[in-house]
Amino acid sequence: MKLMSATEIRWILFDLGNVLVDYKPTGLGKAAAFLGVGMEDFCGFLAGTKAANQTTTGQITPEDFTAMLSRRFHRPVTRQLVVSWFGPEIAQVYDGIPELVTSLATKYSLGILSNTFFGHWDYFITTDLAKLFKVMLPSHLIGYVKPDPMVYREALNRIRADPASVLFIDDREENVIAAKAVGINSFQSRAPGETIKGLQELGILPPCNGPVSHR
């Protein structure tokens, strides 16, 4: 599908990890260490109980999740503790991203569309970066995860936008393909430089845009 021109785009939706922030998956290790189990055992528990999927889709509440961990591992797990494990995974905002987002917000409505859960989200919504976005569409609050087509349909419904007027940027190819399948303009970006290049090719940014490093 050919991307639309900048004049037709009204909304830009960003994935979070590896697009806006440098995702560093260290939370599972911190959790396992606190609970006194090995990583294999802890990950096996999450997979076997479907707890990870259920928190990511909002099928169970943060309170249910922490109670489940407390019962299984006999340690007092709180919501704040889970955030302390997983929040730092998304703490590093890429250089220049706040300036880029601030600039784009003068012409476009901006949103976040991310597969995530409260351990990341409770942390993210307190950041200065989060305040720059008009709409938040995390998977655990909308009930679906990418690349399920329902993610994109629900996003369009919530922002009340035609798919042709929306641009979506994600680091995973399968999520980009799924977005295009429902008519949303989309491109893959695995680094700020790729985001800049894609926006330049659409005419959303001028050919030379300085603030973001091309790491």
N, C-alpha and C positions, 0 to 999 in steps of 0.2 A: 504494500500500500504506500502510495506516495504521500509524504508529509505535506500538510497544508502550509500556506504562507503565513507569515507573522500577522498579516492584516486580518486573518480569519480566526486566529487563536485568541481566546479571552481568558482561559484558565491554564495555569501550569501546575501540575501535581508532581511532587517529588517523592521518591522513595527516600528513606532516611539513611540506613547503614550503607556505607561505601559510595554514597552519592553526596550527601551533605556532611556526614561524619565518618571518621575512620574507625570502623567497627573492629573491636579487639575482643574475641570470644574468650573471656577469662572467668566468667561468672560461674559456670558449672564446676570448675575446679574449686572455687571459693566455697560454693555450697557443699560440695562433697567433703571438703576438709572440715567444715563446721559440723557436719552431720556425723563425721567419723567413719565414713565409708569410702571405698574406692570409686573412681570415676565410672568404671564399668558397671558397678552395682547401682550407682545413682542413676546413670543414664538408662540402665535396664528397667529400673523402677518407673522412670518417667515414661518410657515407651510402653511398658506393660500395662500401666494404669491409664494410658493416654492422657496423662495430666498435662504434658507440655502442649499437646494439640488443643486440649480443652481450654487452657488458659489463653492460648493465642486466638481462639475463636470466641472467647467470652462465654463458653458453655458452663464454666464454673467461676465463681467469684474469687477475688484475691484471698478472702477469708477462708473459703473452702480449700483453696490450694495450700495455704499455710497450715491449716488444721490437718490436712492430709499428710504433710511432711512431718508435722509434730507427732502425730500418732504413729507413723511408720518408723521414724528414727529416734523417737523418744528424746527429742531436743526441742526447746521452745523457739519455734520459728514465727516471726512476725512479718507483716507486710514491709515495714521499714527495713528489716534485715535483708529481705529478698532484694529490695531496691539497692541496698548497699553492696550486694554481690554483683548485680547486673547493670546498674546505672553507669558505672565507670566504663563499661564496654563501649558506650557511645559518647563518652565525655569529650573526645578530641574532635572538635569541629575543624574541617579542612580550612587552611589559610585562604582568606578572601571570600569565603562563602557568605558570611554575614553582609559584606558589602555588595556582593552579587545579588543576593535575595532582596536587600533593601532597594537596589536599583530597579529590579524587575517589578517590585511591588508598586512602583509609580505608574505602571502601565497595564499590569496584569493582576488578576486575582490569583493568589497562591495558596496551595494546600499541601498537606502531607498525606500520602497513601502508603502505609507501611505494614508489613507483617510484624507484629510485635506483641508484647504483653505488658502487664502493669509494672514488672520489674524494670523495664526500660522506660516505659511511658511516664510513670510517676516522676522519674528523674528528668526526662526530657522537657516536660511541660513547665518546669521551673526555670528553664534556661532562657537567656536573652534571645537565642535563635528561635525558639518556639513562638515568641511574641511577634515575630515578623510575618507569621502565616495567618491567613484569614480563616481557613478551615482545617480541622484535624480529622483524619479518617483512618485511625489505627484499627487493625484487624480485630482486636479483642473488643472493640466498641461497635463495630459494624457487623460482626458475626461471620465474616468470611475471610479466607486467606488467598492471596495470589498464588497461583494463576487461575483460580476459580473465576469463570466469567461473571459470577454474581458480585464479586468484589467491585468490578468496574461498573456494572449496572447500578449497584447501590451507591457508588460514588457519584455517578451522573445524576441519580435521583436526588441525592442530598445537596448537590450544588446547583441543581436545576439547570443543567447545561446540556446542549447538544454535543454528541461525541466529537463532531468535526471542529468544535470550538475549544477542545481540550487537548493539551499536550501533556504526556506522561513520561517521566524519566526514571529508569530503574537500572540496577546493575545486573539483573539476571535476564538472560535472553528469553526464557520461557515466559516471564512476566510481560515483557515487551510484546512478544508474539500474541499473547492472550489479549492484551489491551487493543492491539491493532485489529484483532478478530471481531471486536465489538464496535469498531469504527473510531477508536481514539487514536490520535496521532501519538507516536511513541518512538523513543530511541533509547538504546542501551548506553549507559555510562558507568565505567568502573573507576573513574578518577575525575577530579575537577577539570582537568584539561579536556577530557572527552565531553563533559557537559558544556564547556565553553564552545568547543568545536561544533557540537550539535546545534546549539542556540545561534551560532554565527551562520551556519548553513541555512537555517530557517529565516534569517534576517531579523531575529529577535535581538541579537547583539550585533554591533558593528564588527567589521572584519578584524580589528585589533582591539581587544578588551584586556586591560591590564591587571585588575586586582587579584585574580585567582591564579595561583601557581599551577603549572601543568605537571604536577607530580603523578 
